[in-house]
Amino acid sequence: MSRLDFANLTIDGQSLLLPQSDVRHIELIDNILSHEQDNSGTGLGVVEHDHRHWPVFSLNRELSPLVKLPEQRRLVACIAADQHYLALACDMVTTIQFDSEYIFDALPEMMRIKESPIQALLYADETLHYISGGKPLIDFLLNGEA
Amino acid sequence: VGVAAQAWILTDSAGYSIAVAEVEMTEYLIGSTVMAVPFTPDYCPSVMPWRGRLLPVMHYSLLFESFSPREQQHIGVLAYQVHPGEPLRHVALALGHAPYRIAVTEQESEALPELYAEPAYRPLVRSVLRHNGEPVPVIDVNYLVSIALRDSLLEKTLTELHAVS
């Protein structure tokens, strides 16, 4: 039986799983710099990590972008893929492993629309987890489609 | 008139009735766990766990209307096969009440209901039977779950939006 390793980002109680290797760093929400301090305009602010400014985004539990940070966001996950990078505000970030016996389904073709960052679904412990990846999530947040 | 086959009549909570072949109706469930998935077509907005996997849950009326009841207490699980010899695949359909079986005779053939006249919908209908005085389409489940239907409806929605703006 194989085991699958994910970073588990909790957003308003919804679990969003990303490959662990796509989450490079976790920062406290208090360390977000405003755009006045940063001079860039993308996202809700930036966090500094690894000599870069990572633009911060926030989503609701339906994964729709928000224009303000909700109070319950405590952490920022720095996500990178293919030379692109950003940070996503979360309520909680953990690492999680699942045995392959769990239900792990690619999103059925009939349910896919190109804007969706969701690539697959995992049903475990009576919870539906959305599975994405660094690149589709970044494409979704920066370009509006995954 | 001889009995040629059995069919299941499925009716959703908006009152849309369809028929499927007897072998396509796999299971009827009440009170299943149905979970929403964002960024999905309106007519297929959720999934449910079933026999160790997740099934798409469809709302038939939402193929035709944007604002229909989304009752999902009753679920019919339908089987389909994309190519002969391949394993069966399954999809869940939200229903308004329990499905029931009827006998279908060869002479029961009706004209295509007007609802299905548009190109996006026409391939849904394999044939039409008359039941309780009403024409009921026998649905092609393969087309119901197809990317072709999804894309046709997305295109139709975009066209309607452009027409409004």
Contacts between the chains, C-beta under 8 A, distances in Angstrom:
chain1	res1	chain2	res2	distance
A	62	B	36	7.9
A	62	B	38	4.1
A	63	B	38	5.3
A	63	B	39	6.9
A	64	B	38	7.3
A	103	B	49	6.1
A	103	B	52	6.3
A	103	B	53	5.6
A	103	B	54	5.5
A	105	B	47	7.9
A	105	B	53	5.9
A	105	B	54	4.6
A	107	B	37	7.3
A	108	B	56	4.8
A	108	B	145	7.8
A	109	B	147	5.4
A	109	B	150	7.9
A	110	B	41	7.4
A	110	B	44	5.9
A	110	B	56	6.1
A	110	B	91	8.0
A	110	B	145	5.0
A	110	B	146	6.8
A	110	B	147	6.4
A	110	B	149	7.6
A	110	B	150	5.4
A	111	B	37	6.6
A	111	B	40	4.5
A	111	B	41	6.7
A	111	B	44	5.3
A	111	B	47	7.8
A	111	B	56	5.4
A	112	B	40	7.8
A	112	B	150	8.0
A	113	B	39	5.7
A	113	B	40	6.7
A	113	B	41	6.6
A	113	B	150	8.0
A	113	B	154	7.1
A	115	B	39	5.7
A	116	B	38	7.4
A	116	B	39	3.4
A	116	B	40	7.2
A	117	B	39	7.4
A	118	B	37	6.7
A	118	B	38	7.3
A	118	B	39	6.3
A	121	B	37	6.8
A	121	B	47	6.3
A	121	B	54	5.6
A	123	B	35	8.0
A	123	B	47	8.0
A	123	B	49	5.2
A	123	B	54	5.8
A	126	B	33	7.6
A	128	B	35	4.4
A	128	B	37	7.6
A	128	B	47	7.2
A	130	B	37	7.5
